[in-house]
Amino acid sequence: MQEVIINGSDFDTTEEVFEFLAEELDWPYGYKRSLSALYDVLTELSDDTRIVLNLSGVEDDKMIEMLERMAEVLTDAADAGEYLEVSIE
């Protein structure tokens, strides 16, 4: 099982989070870096994957808001697909 740990406090911008995910999840070339594209990538997974989103230590309000929206997308994708497990901490 692939495990991807997103420590929100390690990132300064949402772009950095999307770049990290693109690398970790082998994001298909040409996909935008957006929540909609993230959902598409996650629901198309064909290997067991666990994503841990750690929100502790994030101080920037904009970043907290984006990561909370990302948490919703991760949870929705896990509900829709069979290969994704999500943990929000």
N, C-alpha and C positions, 0 to 999 in steps of 0.2 A: 504494500500500500504506500502510495506517495503521500507525504505529509508536508503541508505548506503552512508555515507559521508567520502570520502578519503581526508584528509588534508595532502598533500604531505610533508609538513614541519614537520609533526609528526613522520616521519619514517626516519631511518638512512640507511636502506638497502632495496633492492627489496624483499628479503626474508620476511622481516617484513610486507611489503605491501601484499604479497601473503598470509601470515598467517592470517592477518586481514580479507582479503576477504574470505578466506576459512571458518573462523568462522562466519562471517556475512551472508554469502550466503549458509551456511550448505553444503559446498563443499563435494561431494561424496568421501568416503574413497577410496584411491588408485589413485586418480587423481594427476598428477604431478602439481607442482607449476610453471606454465609457461603461456605465453600469449596464446598459442594454446589451452591449457586446459581451460583457463579463457573463451575464446570464446565459447568453447563447453558447459561449465556450463551455461553461460549467454543465449545462444540460446536454452537451454533446460528448462529455467525457466517456471513455470506454474502459478506463482502468480505475480501480478503487483509489479514491483520493480523499484525504482528510484535510480540511482547512481550519486552522485555529486563528481567530481574530481576537487579538488582545487589545482592548481599548484603554487599559490602565496607563496612566502617565501622560496621556495626550492632553495638552493644555490649550491648544489653539481651537477656538470655537468653530471656525470653518472646517477644520480637519475633523473635529468630533462629529459635526453634522454629516460630513461626507462618509465617514466610517460607519456611522449609524445607518445611513442609507445603504451602504455596502453590506452591512450585516443583514438587512432585510432581503437584499438580492441573493446573498449567499444562502439564507434560510429557504427562500422561495425555490431556488435552484435545487437544493437538497431534497425538498419535498417533491419536486417534479422529476428528478432523475434517480437512478438506482445505484450510481457509482460514487456519489458524493456524500460525505459526512461533514457536518459543520459544528464547530464549537465556538461560542462567543464568550469571551471572558472579560 
